[in-house]
Amino acid sequence: MSATVSSTFSRRFRRVAAGLAASLALGALSARAAPTPFPADFRSSQVVNADATINVRVGGHGPAVVLIHGFGNTGDMWSPMAAELAKDHTVVVPDLRGMGLSSHPAGGYDKWTQAGDIRAVLDKLGIDRADIVGHDIGTMVAYAYAARYPDKTSRLVVMDSPVPGIPPWNQIVRLPALWHFNFGGPDAERLVAGRERIYLDRFWNEFAGDPSKIDEATRRHYAAIYARPGAMHSAFAQFLAIGQKDEADNLKAMETKLAMPVLAIGAAKAFGANVAVVMRNAATNVQELVVPNAGHWLMEEAPAATIAAVQDFLAAH
């Protein structure tokens, strides 16, 4: 990685970290609707893969596309995109292990194992190849899936997240804005127990371009899910696995660059063009898009632009 890129990356995140500090006030936000329900023809089921039971929603007809959520959300975040893509795709929306309505196994939170969960879901559905879309931790799982199953990945879309181990990862993890990557020590669960909403509010607010876009009903919806027994333990395990296994797995995987088309979407007020910087170190065919005026929560802050970007990319390749 060149000194120029590293300097640009660091400057961008210093600005993000400074700007995000101003958003910590947790004032009351106007209540709108909770996450939009999935279309009525979507069905939910559970798929068992070794030690985990994965909750999954499926709807539509046509080529398959998988939508993978991250931390602070569940698969529910994708409902507006799922409704649009289902017009000409079979849309598969899992909850990651330990999150949403999936089970909370003791281990397996490394992203390589979770890629196996996604593959088990697709095998159960009789789907051989699929487009893979991920946001936040879902980006990490999406990359792991594409690296582990390149012959079963038609296209890859990654949204506003770095990927452990892939340069400039060593610069990224030192940035104050990513404090939560290391907030997983032995006392983390005790600190957050009964205070899940406070923790999540800070997370949502710090990474939002406009915190009011994450409305009160949406916050209540996700806070209730993350307050369930075992949920925060599993969530912290997602972050702990980054240093324990994900970095090494991806350093090995990136020795063979991804060949399928990749769309790297960044939010202008969060990771921005740096999503593409990361992916160009891991793939040979990367298209870059930065969504203007948006923070990290692209589906809440800029749903129309984000959906259109994914639709256009899938149609063009």
N, C-alpha and C positions, 0 to 999 in steps of 0.2 A: 504494500500500500504506500503510495507516495506521501511525502510530507505535506504537499498541498491538499490532498484529499483528507488526510488526517486532521490538518488544521481547520479545514472547512467543516468537517464533521463535528469537531470539538466546539467550534464557535457556535454552530447551529444549536447544539444541545445545551451550551451554557445559556444561550438566549431562551431556549425552552424552559430550562430549570428556573431561571430568574422570573420569567413571565408566569410560570405555573404557581409560584409561591403566592402570587396575589389572589389566586382562586381558592384558597383554603377556607375562606368564610363559607359556612354551610347554611346560608339563609334559606328560608322556605321558597320552594320553586312551585310555579303554577302547575296544578295537577291536570294532566291530560289523560290519554288512554295508556294502559299498560301495553307491553308488546302485543302487536296485532296478532290475532289468532291465525293459525295456518288455514288455508282453504279447506272447505268441508270434505273434499275428496282425498285429503291427505290422511294416511293411516299411521298409527304408532304401533310399534312392536318392540320386543326385547330380543337381543341376540347374545347368546353366551359364547364367550371366547376365553377358554382356559379359566382364569380366576375372576374374570369380569363379566358383568352383564351390561350390555350397551343399549341404552334407549335410543330409538331411531324413528324418525318420521319420514315417510316416503309418499310422493305424489307426482302426478304428471306422466307424460309418455314421451319417449324419444331417447336420444343419447343421454347417458347418465352424467350427472354432475353432483359432487359431494361438497357440502358447505360445512366447514369446521370452525366452531366458535373458539373464543379464548377465555381468559380470566375476567371475572366481573360480569360475564354473560353466561348464557346456556345456548343451546341450539335455537331457542326462541328468538334470538336476535335476528335470525335470517328470514323470518316469516315474510317480510315484504319482497325480498329478492326471490324467495322460493315461489311465491305466487306468480311472479313474472316469468321466471325460468321454466316453470311447470307448463307453460303454454306450448313449449316445444322440446322439453327435456324431461327425463325422469330425475327428480330431485331427491337426494338422500341427505338427511340432516341428522347426524348423530349428536348425542351428548357425550363428551369425552368421559373416559373412566373417572370415577370419583366426582363427577360434576353433573349438574342437572338432575335428571331422573335415572341416571346410570348408577350402578353399584359402587361401593367404596372399598375396593380390595386393598390389602395391606401394601402392595407394591405394584410395580409395573408402570410407574409414572414417567419413565424415560420416553422420549418421543418415538424412538424406534419401535418399542413395544406397542405404543398406541397406534402407530401406523399399522401394526398387525391387527389391532382391534378393527380399524377401518376396513382392512382387507377381509376380515372375517364377516363383517356386515355385508360387504359386497358379494362375497361368495354365497352367503345365505340367500341373498336376493337374486342370485343367478346373473350377476353383472361382472363381465370380464374386464372391460376398460372403462375409464371414467375421467372426466375433467375434475380437478381437485382445487378447491378454493379454501383459503384459510385466513383468519384474522387473529392477531395477537399470538397467544400460545398456539392457536390453530394454524398459524403460519409455520411454526416450528414442526408441528405434526405433519402438515402438508408437505413441507420439504422432505422430512424423513420418509413419508410415503413415496414421493416421487423418486427419491434416491434408492429406496428398497425395492420398489416395483416399477422401474422405468418403462417396462414393456406393457404395463397396465395403466399408464398415465398418459392420457391424450394431450392435455394442456394443464398448466399450473398457474394459479393466481395466488399471489401472496400480498397481504395487506398490513401495512404499518407496523412492522415488527422486525427486529433483527433475527438472526438465526445463530444459535450458540455455536461457537467455534469457527464460524466463517468470517474472515476479515471484513471490516475492522473490529471484530468482536472484542479484542482486548482493550480497545479505546472505549467502546460502548459501555462495557460493564463498570467502568470507573466513573461514569457520569452520575451526578447527584440525582438526576431525574429518575434514575432506575434503582432507587433505594430498595424497592420491594423485592428485587431479585435476591437479596440477601436477608430479607426479613422472614427467615424460616428457621431460626434457631430453636432450641428446646423450650423456650418460654413463649414463643409466638402465639401458640394456640391459647394459652392461659391469658395472655394480654388481650386477645381479640374476643374470647368467649363472652357472649352476651353483648358484645359491642360490634357485631359484624357490620351493622349499618354505618357506624362511625368510620370503620376501616374502609369500607367500600366507597363511602362518600368521598373520602380523601382521594382514593384511587381514581374514581370517576372525574372528580373536579380537577385534579392536577393534570390529567391527560386530555381534558376536553378543551377545544377552542372556545366553546360556549357551553358552560355547564348546564344552562337552562334547557338545552336540547335533550338532556337526560331527565325526563320529567319525573315528578314525584311518584306517580303510579308505577313507572318502570323501576324506579329505585326500590320501592316497597316489594315489587315482584321478585327481583333478584335477591334482595337482602333476606327475604323469607326463605328462599331456596338455600342460600349460603349459610343460614343459621341452623339448618337441619343437622342432626347428629352425624359427625364424620365429615361434613362437607368442607370445613376449613382445614381440617387435617389433610384431606386429599388435595385441596387447593395449594397449600404450602408445599406438599410433596411434588407438585408440578414444578415449582421453582427450585426446590432442592435438587431435583434430578438434572437440572441444567449443568451444574458443576460436577455432579457425581458421575454422569454418563453421557449426556447429550453432546457436550463439547467434543469429547474424544470420538464419539460415533460420527459426528459430522466432519471432523477433520479427516477421518478415513474416507468417508463417503465422497467428499469433494475432490478426491484424487481423480474421480471420473465425473466430469462435468455433465450436468443434465443436458439432454439434447432436445427435449420437447419445448414448444413455445412457452415462454414464461411472461406473465404480466406482473410487474412490480408496482403496486399502488401505494403511494405514501400520502399522508395528510400534511397539508402545507404548514399547519401549526403543531406538528409533532415530528415524525420521522422524515417526512418529505422525500426528497430525491435520494436520500441515503438508503432507502429500501432497494432501489435499483443498484446502488453501489455494492451493497452486500451480494445481491443475486448475481451480478456479473462475475463475481469470484467463484460462483458455483454452477453457472449455466452458460450456454453458448448463444442462446437466442432469447434475449431479454428486452421486452418493451417496457418503457417507463411512463408512469402517469402520476402526477401530483394533483390531488383534489384541492382546489383553492378554498381558503377561508375555513377549512375543516380541521378539527383536532382528531385525536386518535380514534374516537368512536364514530367511525365513518357511517355505519348503518343508522345511527341515531342523529348524527349531525348533517350528513349529506347523502341521504338514502337514494335520491333520484340520480345524482351524478355517479354514485358508486354502482348502482344497478346497471345503469346505461353503459358504464365502462366495462363491466363484466360481460354483459350481453354482446357488446360490439366486438370484444376480443374473441369470445367463443364463436361468433358468427364468421369472423374474418380468418380464422385459422382452422 
